[in-house]
Amino acid sequence: MREWNTDVPNLMEAEFWTQPADVIDSVIARHHAEAPLDWFEEPAYDGLIPVAPGYWCVTRHADVAAISRNTEVFSSAAGITMLDAPPEFLEFFSSMIAMDDPRHARLRRLVAKGFTPRMLADLDGSVQAAAADIVDSVCEKGSCDFVTEVAAALPLKIVCDLMGIPGSEYDGVFEATNIILGIGDPEYQPEGVDFVTALLGAGAQLAELMKEVAEAKRGGDGKDLTSVLVNAELPDDRLSDSDLASFFVLLVVAGNETTRNAISWGLKYLTDHPDQRAIWAADFEGVAPTAIEEIVRLSSPVGYMRRTLTRDFDFEGREMKEGEKIAMFYVAANRDPAVFDDPFKFNVLRDPNPQYGFGGPGPHYCLGAHLARREMSVMYRELFNRLPDIVAVNEPDTLQAAFIHGVKHLDVEFTPTAPLAA
């Protein structure tokens, strides 16, 4: 049996990520200096006993790249989080992100139809209109919870519009995604319901919604992605009901949670670094591309992603065994001093910026990265133009989770203005 590294804090402990940012950064710096690729104890999951006795914690940028590209040795099919899920989870949580080729490649080819330049161009108007409506809804208040009232509202609407989900379902989708990604946080644990039941219930809720929407769109001429997938002319271009449901779960979780957290962290960074905010405000369009990349780098909304070894393998001098788990900590790789100068500094002009906030290079790189960048840029433009003095007034209420580097609540204040729709 391997000996765990107990000299530095374990990045997989959910409570660790609720600490102040400077504490987290200091620990990540220690990992890079002392334990960039070591074996750590796997945490327990609310009564579920982990199958594996531990995991390899990967923090170096170059190692994340190598593992991400080598899909023959480092497999996604056993799961993308530390949790070895019970078989009943597969119905809702076996999306293409937790598959290997060739099945992964086929499903990715099909759902990529929703992320073509034409489809994304069609969404541009929706993104702009949604951002304006969101600012309209808060601009007269002078203060709000930035996460729930602003940052979460935009990606939720865009993802639901992409899939043809009616607006009446938005609140239910939002609550279900909070449960799925925040189940380790007491705020999102349904009262009187155990860990497994809560996750299965949230997954079933989203899957049933997708089933109902798909049925309503069969035979129609809609332009949303669900219509395109269920009405494809060739059988090989259609998703099965279960694949469509699991893809929807992936999309609303990845497309909603990650973008909302990047937008939320971004406002915190801009509040803490008024000099950087001034640089961006002086040339919004010119600085936006590098500013967005820097927000994604520092926020790293997906904290880590798991892989599982398909065979014994020597990696960077470590004798890894078949079946062992690997956790690629993007939040640490994005602070690797070997790649990023002054890696803990927020610099809206940072260039180059080879960040892994959308995953490492290889077949699982985020399909929605371009859309996420677009949403962030439009939202910040709306804020800079209409609420130019908006600032965070408290520290973020952070998510108790290792998988998602999330913000649950962020109090902000600004000078009240009239809505555009007035």
C-alpha positions in Angstrom: 0.0 0.0 0.0 1.3 3.5 -0.9 2.1 6.0 1.8 0.0 9.2 1.6 1.7 12.6 1.5 0.6 14.3 4.7 3.2 17.1 4.6 1.0 19.5 2.6 -2.8 20.0 2.7 -4.9 17.7 0.6 -6.5 19.7 -2.3 -9.3 17.2 -2.5 -10.8 18.2 0.9 -13.9 20.2 0.2 -13.5 22.4 3.3 -10.1 23.5 2.1 -11.6 25.6 -0.7 -13.7 27.7 1.7 -10.6 29.3 3.1 -9.4 32.8 2.2 -7.8 33.1 -1.3 -4.3 34.0 0.1 -4.3 30.8 2.2 -5.3 28.7 -0.8 -2.7 30.3 -3.0 0.0 29.7 -0.4 -0.9 26.0 -0.3 -0.9 25.8 -4.1 2.6 27.4 -4.1 3.7 24.7 -1.6 2.4 22.0 -3.9 4.4 23.3 -6.8 7.5 23.5 -4.7 7.2 20.4 -2.6 4.6 18.0 -4.0 3.7 18.7 -7.7 2.9 15.0 -8.4 2.3 13.0 -5.2 -0.1 10.4 -3.7 -2.8 11.6 -1.4 -5.6 10.2 0.7 -9.0 10.1 -1.0 -11.8 11.7 1.1 -14.9 9.9 2.2 -18.3 10.8 0.6 -21.1 11.0 3.1 -21.3 7.3 3.8 -20.0 6.1 0.4 -16.7 4.3 0.7 -14.2 5.1 -2.1 -13.1 2.2 -4.2 -9.5 3.5 -4.5 -7.2 3.9 -1.6 -5.9 7.3 -2.8 -5.1 9.4 -5.8 -2.3 11.1 -7.7 -2.5 14.9 -7.3 -1.3 16.6 -10.5 -0.5 20.3 -10.3 2.0 21.1 -13.0 0.9 22.7 -16.2 3.0 20.4 -18.4 1.8 17.2 -16.6 -1.9 18.2 -17.1 -1.2 18.6 -20.8 0.5 15.2 -21.1 -2.2 13.4 -19.2 -5.0 15.2 -21.1 -3.6 14.1 -24.5 -2.8 10.5 -23.5 -6.3 9.1 -23.5 -5.2 5.5 -24.0 -3.5 5.4 -20.6 -5.5 8.0 -18.8 -9.2 7.2 -19.3 -12.3 9.3 -18.6 -14.7 6.3 -18.7 -14.5 5.4 -15.0 -15.7 8.9 -14.0 -14.5 12.5 -13.9 -14.8 13.2 -10.2 -13.3 11.2 -7.3 -16.6 9.7 -6.6 -16.9 6.1 -7.9 -20.6 6.4 -8.6 -23.1 3.6 -8.1 -24.4 2.0 -11.3 -27.8 3.8 -11.1 -25.9 7.1 -11.6 -25.0 6.2 -15.2 -28.5 6.9 -16.5 -28.1 10.6 -15.8 -24.4 11.2 -15.4 -22.7 9.2 -18.2 -22.3 12.0 -20.6 -19.6 12.2 -23.3 -17.3 14.0 -20.8 -17.1 10.7 -19.0 -16.4 8.6 -22.1 -13.4 7.5 -24.2 -13.2 7.3 -28.0 -14.8 6.0 -30.2 -18.1 6.6 -28.5 -16.9 10.0 -27.1 -15.9 11.1 -30.6 -19.3 10.2 -32.1 -21.3 12.0 -29.5 -19.0 15.0 -29.6 -19.4 15.2 -33.4 -23.2 15.2 -33.0 -23.6 17.8 -30.2 -20.9 20.0 -31.9 -23.8 21.1 -34.2 -24.9 23.4 -31.4 -21.5 25.2 -31.3 -20.9 26.0 -35.0 -20.1 29.6 -35.9 -23.6 29.9 -37.4 -25.3 28.6 -34.2 -23.2 30.8 -32.0 -23.8 33.8 -34.2 -27.6 33.2 -33.9 -27.2 33.3 -30.1 -25.3 36.6 -30.1 -28.5 38.6 -30.1 -29.9 36.5 -27.2 -26.7 37.0 -25.2 -26.8 40.8 -25.6 -30.5 41.0 -24.9 -30.2 38.7 -21.8 -27.4 40.7 -20.4 -29.3 44.0 -20.8 -32.4 42.5 -19.2 -30.4 41.2 -16.2 -28.8 44.6 -15.6 -32.3 46.1 -15.9 -33.6 43.8 -13.2 -31.0 45.1 -10.6 -29.9 48.5 -11.7 -32.4 50.5 -9.6 -31.6 48.6 -6.4 -28.1 49.9 -5.7 -27.1 46.5 -4.3 -27.7 42.8 -5.0 -26.4 39.3 -4.7 -24.2 39.3 -7.8 -24.1 35.5 -8.1 -27.8 34.7 -8.0 -29.1 37.8 -9.6 -26.5 38.6 -12.3 -23.8 36.0 -12.9 -26.0 32.9 -12.8 -28.9 34.4 -14.8 -27.0 34.9 -18.1 -25.5 31.4 -18.7 -28.6 29.7 -17.4 -30.8 31.5 -20.0 -28.4 31.0 -22.9 -28.0 27.3 -22.2 -31.7 26.8 -21.9 -32.3 28.8 -25.1 -29.8 26.7 -26.9 -31.6 23.6 -25.9 -35.1 25.0 -26.4 -36.0 24.8 -22.7 -39.0 27.1 -21.8 -38.4 30.0 -19.4 -40.8 28.6 -16.9 -38.3 25.8 -16.1 -35.3 28.0 -15.4 -35.6 28.0 -11.6 -35.9 24.2 -11.5 -32.8 23.8 -13.7 -30.9 26.2 -11.5 -31.8 24.4 -8.3 -30.9 21.0 -9.8 -27.5 22.1 -11.0 -26.7 23.5 -7.6 -27.5 20.2 -6.0 -25.4 18.2 -8.5 -22.2 20.3 -8.2 -22.7 21.6 -4.7 -23.9 18.5 -2.9 -20.9 18.5 -0.6 -21.9 22.0 0.6 -24.5 22.1 3.4 -26.4 24.9 1.7 -27.3 22.7 -1.2 -28.1 19.5 0.6 -31.8 18.9 0.6 -33.1 18.4 4.2 -33.7 14.8 5.2 -32.3 13.4 2.0 -29.0 11.4 1.7 -26.2 12.2 -0.7 -27.1 9.5 -3.3 -30.8 10.2 -3.3 -30.3 13.9 -3.7 -28.0 13.5 -6.7 -30.2 10.9 -8.3 -33.2 13.1 -7.8 -31.6 16.2 -9.4 -30.4 14.1 -12.3 -33.8 12.5 -12.8 -35.4 15.9 -12.7 -33.2 17.3 -15.5 -33.5 14.1 -17.5 -37.3 14.0 -17.4 -37.4 17.7 -18.4 -35.2 16.9 -21.4 -37.4 13.9 -22.4 -40.5 16.1 -22.3 -38.8 18.9 -24.4 -37.5 16.4 -26.9 -40.9 14.8 -27.4 -42.5 18.2 -28.0 -39.9 19.0 -30.7 -40.0 15.7 -32.7 -41.3 16.4 -36.2 -41.0 20.1 -35.8 -38.8 22.6 -37.6 -37.2 24.3 -34.6 -33.7 25.7 -34.8 -32.6 24.9 -31.2 -30.1 22.1 -30.7 -32.7 19.7 -29.3 -34.8 20.1 -32.5 -31.7 19.6 -34.6 -30.7 16.4 -32.7 -34.1 14.7 -32.5 -35.0 15.5 -36.1 -31.8 14.6 -37.9 -32.4 13.0 -41.2 -30.0 10.1 -40.7 -30.3 7.7 -37.7 -26.6 7.9 -37.1 -27.0 11.7 -36.6 -29.5 11.3 -33.8 -28.8 10.9 -30.1 -30.7 8.3 -28.1 -33.0 9.5 -25.4 -30.5 8.6 -22.7 -27.6 10.2 -24.5 -29.7 13.4 -25.1 -30.6 13.5 -21.4 -27.1 13.0 -20.1 -25.8 15.6 -22.6 -28.4 18.1 -21.3 -27.3 17.4 -17.7 -23.7 18.0 -18.8 -24.6 21.2 -20.7 -26.6 22.9 -18.0 -24.1 21.9 -15.3 -21.0 22.9 -17.3 -22.5 25.8 -19.2 -24.3 27.3 -16.2 -22.1 26.7 -13.3 -18.7 27.3 -14.8 -19.6 30.5 -16.6 -21.4 31.9 -13.6 -18.5 31.3 -11.4 -16.0 32.9 -13.8 -18.2 36.0 -14.0 -18.5 36.1 -10.2 -14.8 35.7 -9.5 -14.0 38.2 -12.1 -16.0 41.0 -10.3 -14.1 40.1 -7.1 -10.8 40.4 -8.9 -11.7 43.7 -10.5 -12.8 45.0 -7.1 -9.5 44.0 -5.5 -7.4 45.4 -8.3 -8.8 48.8 -9.3 -5.6 49.5 -11.3 -6.5 46.5 -13.6 -10.1 47.6 -13.7 -9.0 51.0 -14.9 -6.8 49.5 -17.7 -9.8 47.5 -19.0 -12.3 50.4 -18.7 -10.0 52.7 -20.7 -10.1 50.3 -23.7 -12.8 47.7 -23.1 -12.9 46.1 -26.6 -9.1 46.1 -26.9 -8.4 44.6 -23.5 -11.4 42.2 -23.3 -9.8 39.2 -24.9 -6.8 39.1 -22.5 -8.9 40.2 -19.5 -11.4 37.3 -20.1 -8.5 34.8 -20.4 -7.0 36.1 -17.1 -10.3 35.8 -15.3 -10.7 32.2 -16.5 -7.1 31.4 -15.5 -7.4 32.7 -12.0 -10.9 31.5 -11.3 -10.5 28.0 -12.9 -14.2 27.3 -12.4 -13.6 23.5 -12.7 -11.1 22.9 -10.0 -9.9 19.5 -11.2 -10.8 16.6 -13.5 -10.2 12.9 -12.8 -8.6 10.3 -15.1 -8.1 6.6 -14.3 -5.1 4.5 -15.5 -5.9 1.7 -17.9 -2.6 0.0 -17.3 0.6 0.3 -15.3 2.5 3.3 -16.5 5.7 5.2 -15.6 4.9 8.9 -15.6 7.5 11.5 -14.7 9.4 8.9 -12.6 6.2 7.7 -10.7 5.2 4.1 -11.0 1.5 4.4 -11.5 -0.7 1.3 -11.4 -3.7 0.2 -13.4 -7.0 1.4 -11.8 -5.4 4.3 -9.9 -6.9 7.7 -10.0 -5.4 10.9 -11.3 -6.7 14.3 -10.3 -5.6 17.1 -12.7 -5.9 20.3 -10.6 -6.5 23.0 -13.2 -6.6 25.7 -10.5 -3.0 24.7 -9.6 -1.8 24.3 -13.2 -3.1 27.8 -13.9 -0.8 29.1 -11.2 2.3 27.2 -12.3 5.4 29.5 -11.9 7.1 27.5 -14.6 4.6 28.9 -17.1 3.1 32.1 -15.7 5.1 35.0 -14.5 3.9 36.2 -11.1 1.2 33.5 -11.2 -0.9 34.7 -8.3 -1.2 38.3 -9.8 -4.3 39.4 -11.6 -3.1 41.0 -14.9 -5.7 41.8 -17.5 -3.0 42.3 -20.1 -1.3 38.9 -19.5 -0.1 37.5 -22.9 0.5 34.8 -23.6 -1.9 33.1 -21.3 -2.1 29.3 -22.0 -4.7 28.7 -19.2 -6.5 25.4 -18.7 -9.7 26.9 -17.4 -11.6 25.1 -20.2 -9.7 21.9 -19.7 -6.4 20.6 -20.9 -5.5 20.1 -24.5 -6.9 17.0 -26.2 -10.3 15.5 -27.1 -12.1 16.7 -24.0 -11.4 20.4 -24.4 -14.6 22.3 -23.6 -16.9 22.6 -26.6 -18.6 25.7 -25.2 -15.4 27.7 -24.5 -16.1 30.2 -27.3 -19.7 30.7 -26.0 -18.5 31.1 -22.4 -16.0 33.8 -23.5 -18.7 35.6 -25.4 -21.1 35.5 -22.5 -18.5 36.9 -20.1 -17.4 39.7 -22.5 -21.0 40.8 -23.1 -21.9 40.7 -19.4 -18.8 42.8 -18.4 -19.4 45.3 -21.2 -23.0 45.8 -19.9 -21.7 46.3 -16.4 -18.9 48.7 -17.4 -21.3 50.8 -19.4 -24.3 50.9 -17.1 -23.0 50.1 -13.5 -19.4 51.4 -13.8 -18.8 51.7 -10.1 -20.1 48.2 -9.1 -17.9 46.6 -6.5 -18.0 43.6 -4.2 -18.5 44.8 -0.6 -17.9 41.5 1.2 -15.7 38.5 0.7 -17.3 35.8 -1.6 -19.3 33.1 0.1 -17.4 30.2 -1.5 -18.6 26.7 -2.4 -17.5 23.9 -0.1 -16.3 21.6 -3.0 -13.0 20.6 -4.7 -14.5 19.9 -8.1 -16.0 23.3 -8.7 -14.1 26.5 -7.6 -17.4 28.2 -7.0 -19.0 31.3 -5.5 -22.4 30.9 -3.9 -23.1 34.5 -3.0 -21.3 37.9 -3.5 -22.8 41.1 -2.1 -22.2 44.1 -4.4 -23.1 47.8 -4.4 -23.4 50.4 -7.2 -25.0 53.7 -8.0 -28.6 53.1 -8.9 -29.6 53.9 -12.5 -32.8 53.6 -14.6 -33.4 50.5 -16.6 -33.1 50.7 -20.4 -36.6 49.3 -20.7 -38.1 52.2 -18.7 
